[in-house]
Amino acid sequence: MILWVYIAMLIAGGMVGFIKAGSKASIIASTVLAVPLVAVNLGYLPMQVAWVVIGMVSAIFVVRFAKTRKPMPAIPMIVASAVVLTLLIVRGR
């Protein structure tokens, strides 16, 4: 369930980036990163793939925050990524 919520946040963030700023890169990146997470959640890929993808999302937003110093959407996505990754690892999923 937690992974579905994270996927929804990721896609929603890409849509907001596209709608507000016209960023095609936002919608493409969020979709490309969400696809393997959906595959993990459906059992087609191992959970380790989700760990790597979530780590990548976190790293992307850390770099983005370091460059822009704008907390939105970087800080919420960094925190959400850390929480989801921790929950997945602790639950052994």
C-alpha atoms as an extended CHARMM CRD file, in Angstrom:
* protein
*
        93  EXT
         1         1  MET       CA              0.0000000000        0.0000000000        0.0000000000  PROA      1               0.0000000000
         2         2  ILE       CA              2.7580000000        2.4410000000        0.9280000000  PROA      2               0.0000000000
         3         3  LEU       CA              4.4100000000        1.9580000000       -2.4460000000  PROA      3               0.0000000000
         4         4  TRP       CA              1.1510000000        2.7910000000       -4.2670000000  PROA      4               0.0000000000
         5         5  VAL       CA              0.9120000000        6.0460000000       -2.3120000000  PROA      5               0.0000000000
         6         6  TYR       CA              4.5090000000        6.8860000000       -3.2020000000  PROA      6               0.0000000000
         7         7  ILE       CA              3.8470000000        6.1000000000       -6.8830000000  PROA      7               0.0000000000
         8         8  ALA       CA              0.7970000000        8.3840000000       -6.8110000000  PROA      8               0.0000000000
         9         9  MET       CA              2.8660000000       11.1760000000       -5.2400000000  PROA      9               0.0000000000
        10        10  LEU       CA              5.5570000000       10.7320000000       -7.8690000000  PROA      10              0.0000000000
        11        11  ILE       CA              3.1010000000       10.8770000000      -10.7800000000  PROA      11              0.0000000000
        12        12  ALA       CA              1.1600000000       13.7790000000       -9.2250000000  PROA      12              0.0000000000
        13        13  GLY       CA              4.4010000000       15.7150000000       -8.7870000000  PROA      13              0.0000000000
        14        14  GLY       CA              5.2930000000       15.1820000000      -12.4250000000  PROA      14              0.0000000000
        15        15  MET       CA              1.8650000000       16.3700000000      -13.4840000000  PROA      15              0.0000000000
        16        16  VAL       CA              2.1150000000       19.4720000000      -11.3020000000  PROA      16              0.0000000000
        17        17  GLY       CA              5.5290000000       20.2590000000      -12.7840000000  PROA      17              0.0000000000
        18        18  PHE       CA              4.1000000000       19.9090000000      -16.2620000000  PROA      18              0.0000000000
        19        19  ILE       CA              0.9670000000       21.9590000000      -15.5580000000  PROA      19              0.0000000000
        20        20  LYS       CA              2.6480000000       24.7560000000      -13.5760000000  PROA      20              0.0000000000
        21        21  ALA       CA              5.9300000000       25.0890000000      -15.4310000000  PROA      21              0.0000000000
        22        22  GLY       CA              5.2570000000       23.3110000000      -18.7120000000  PROA      22              0.0000000000
        23        23  SER       CA              8.0300000000       20.8690000000      -17.8210000000  PROA      23              0.0000000000
        24        24  LYS       CA              7.8460000000       17.8500000000      -20.0980000000  PROA      24              0.0000000000
        25        25  ALA       CA             10.9230000000       16.5210000000      -18.3120000000  PROA      25              0.0000000000
        26        26  SER       CA              8.9500000000       16.4010000000      -15.0540000000  PROA      26              0.0000000000
        27        27  ILE       CA              6.1410000000       14.2800000000      -16.4090000000  PROA      27              0.0000000000
        28        28  ILE       CA              8.5250000000       12.0190000000      -18.3500000000  PROA      28              0.0000000000
        29        29  ALA       CA             10.8790000000       11.4990000000      -15.4020000000  PROA      29              0.0000000000
        30        30  SER       CA              8.0700000000       10.8050000000      -12.9580000000  PROA      30              0.0000000000
        31        31  THR       CA              6.5260000000        8.2680000000      -15.3290000000  PROA      31              0.0000000000
        32        32  VAL       CA              9.8350000000        6.5630000000      -16.1080000000  PROA      32              0.0000000000
        33        33  LEU       CA             10.5950000000        6.2760000000      -12.3890000000  PROA      33              0.0000000000
        34        34  ALA       CA              7.0650000000        5.1050000000      -11.5190000000  PROA      34              0.0000000000
        35        35  VAL       CA              6.9490000000        2.2500000000      -14.0610000000  PROA      35              0.0000000000
        36        36  PRO       CA              9.4960000000        0.0060000000      -12.2870000000  PROA      36              0.0000000000
        37        37  LEU       CA              7.8190000000        0.7590000000       -8.9440000000  PROA      37              0.0000000000
        38        38  VAL       CA              4.4950000000       -0.4270000000      -10.3540000000  PROA      38              0.0000000000
        39        39  ALA       CA              6.2330000000       -3.5630000000      -11.6600000000  PROA      39              0.0000000000
        40        40  VAL       CA              7.6920000000       -4.1880000000       -8.1880000000  PROA      40              0.0000000000
        41        41  ASN       CA              4.3050000000       -3.7130000000       -6.5480000000  PROA      41              0.0000000000
        42        42  LEU       CA              2.7050000000       -6.1620000000       -8.9750000000  PROA      42              0.0000000000
        43        43  GLY       CA              5.4330000000       -8.7340000000       -8.2910000000  PROA      43              0.0000000000
        44        44  TYR       CA              7.1950000000       -8.5880000000      -11.6630000000  PROA      44              0.0000000000
        45        45  LEU       CA             10.4380000000       -7.1730000000      -10.2480000000  PROA      45              0.0000000000
        46        46  PRO       CA             12.2110000000       -7.7860000000       -6.9200000000  PROA      46              0.0000000000
        47        47  MET       CA             11.8290000000       -5.2860000000       -4.0720000000  PROA      47              0.0000000000
        48        48  GLN       CA             15.4870000000       -4.2910000000       -4.4080000000  PROA      48              0.0000000000
        49        49  VAL       CA             14.5650000000       -2.4860000000       -7.6300000000  PROA      49              0.0000000000
        50        50  ALA       CA             12.1850000000       -0.2730000000       -5.6410000000  PROA      50              0.0000000000
        51        51  TRP       CA             14.9490000000        0.4900000000       -3.1560000000  PROA      51              0.0000000000
        52        52  VAL       CA             17.2430000000        1.6010000000       -5.9750000000  PROA      52              0.0000000000
        53        53  VAL       CA             14.5600000000        3.6890000000       -7.7090000000  PROA      53              0.0000000000
        54        54  ILE       CA             13.5190000000        5.4050000000       -4.4780000000  PROA      54              0.0000000000
        55        55  GLY       CA             17.1780000000        6.0840000000       -3.7180000000  PROA      55              0.0000000000
        56        56  MET       CA             17.5400000000        7.6120000000       -7.1830000000  PROA      56              0.0000000000
        57        57  VAL       CA             14.5050000000        9.8390000000       -6.6480000000  PROA      57              0.0000000000
        58        58  SER       CA             15.9400000000       10.9930000000       -3.3470000000  PROA      58              0.0000000000
        59        59  ALA       CA             19.3400000000       11.6910000000       -4.9100000000  PROA      59              0.0000000000
        60        60  ILE       CA             17.7490000000       13.6450000000       -7.7650000000  PROA      60              0.0000000000
        61        61  PHE       CA             15.9090000000       15.8820000000       -5.3170000000  PROA      61              0.0000000000
        62        62  VAL       CA             18.9560000000       16.3410000000       -3.0650000000  PROA      62              0.0000000000
        63        63  VAL       CA             20.9330000000       17.5770000000       -6.0780000000  PROA      63              0.0000000000
        64        64  ARG       CA             18.0240000000       19.7500000000       -7.1900000000  PROA      64              0.0000000000
        65        65  PHE       CA             17.7370000000       21.3250000000       -3.7370000000  PROA      65              0.0000000000
        66        66  ALA       CA             21.4910000000       21.8980000000       -3.5740000000  PROA      66              0.0000000000
        67        67  LYS       CA             21.3660000000       23.7320000000       -6.9070000000  PROA      67              0.0000000000
        68        68  THR       CA             18.1900000000       25.7790000000       -6.4500000000  PROA      68              0.0000000000
        69        69  ARG       CA             17.7730000000       26.0940000000       -2.6720000000  PROA      69              0.0000000000
        70        70  LYS       CA             14.0130000000       25.9000000000       -3.3240000000  PROA      70              0.0000000000
        71        71  PRO       CA             12.3940000000       23.6250000000       -0.7440000000  PROA      71              0.0000000000
        72        72  MET       CA              9.4190000000       22.7050000000       -2.9390000000  PROA      72              0.0000000000
        73        73  PRO       CA              9.1880000000       19.9820000000       -4.1380000000  PROA      73              0.0000000000
        74        74  ALA       CA             12.6370000000       18.7980000000       -3.0490000000  PROA      74              0.0000000000
        75        75  ILE       CA             12.2420000000       18.6080000000        0.7330000000  PROA      75              0.0000000000
        76        76  PRO       CA              8.8660000000       16.7970000000        0.7410000000  PROA      76              0.0000000000
        77        77  MET       CA             10.1210000000       14.2620000000       -1.8150000000  PROA      77              0.0000000000
        78        78  ILE       CA             13.3760000000       13.6840000000        0.0740000000  PROA      78              0.0000000000
        79        79  VAL       CA             11.4350000000       13.0990000000        3.2980000000  PROA      79              0.0000000000
        80        80  ALA       CA              8.8060000000       10.9190000000        1.5990000000  PROA      80              0.0000000000
        81        81  SER       CA             11.5310000000        8.8630000000       -0.0940000000  PROA      81              0.0000000000
        82        82  ALA       CA             13.3560000000        8.3370000000        3.2010000000  PROA      82              0.0000000000
        83        83  VAL       CA             10.1660000000        7.3180000000        5.0070000000  PROA      83              0.0000000000
        84        84  VAL       CA              9.0190000000        4.9290000000        2.2690000000  PROA      84              0.0000000000
        85        85  LEU       CA             12.4630000000        3.3820000000        1.8730000000  PROA      85              0.0000000000
        86        86  THR       CA             12.7640000000        2.8750000000        5.6330000000  PROA      86              0.0000000000
        87        87  LEU       CA              9.2990000000        1.3040000000        5.8650000000  PROA      87              0.0000000000
        88        88  LEU       CA              9.9730000000       -1.0380000000        2.9440000000  PROA      88              0.0000000000
        89        89  ILE       CA             13.2900000000       -2.1700000000        4.3890000000  PROA      89              0.0000000000
        90        90  VAL       CA             11.9920000000       -2.5750000000        7.9580000000  PROA      90              0.0000000000
        91        91  ARG       CA              8.9520000000       -4.5250000000        6.7890000000  PROA      91              0.0000000000
        92        92  GLY       CA             11.2110000000       -6.7160000000        4.6930000000  PROA      92              0.0000000000
        93        93  ARG       CA              9.3430000000       -5.8910000000        1.5100000000  PROA      93              0.0000000000
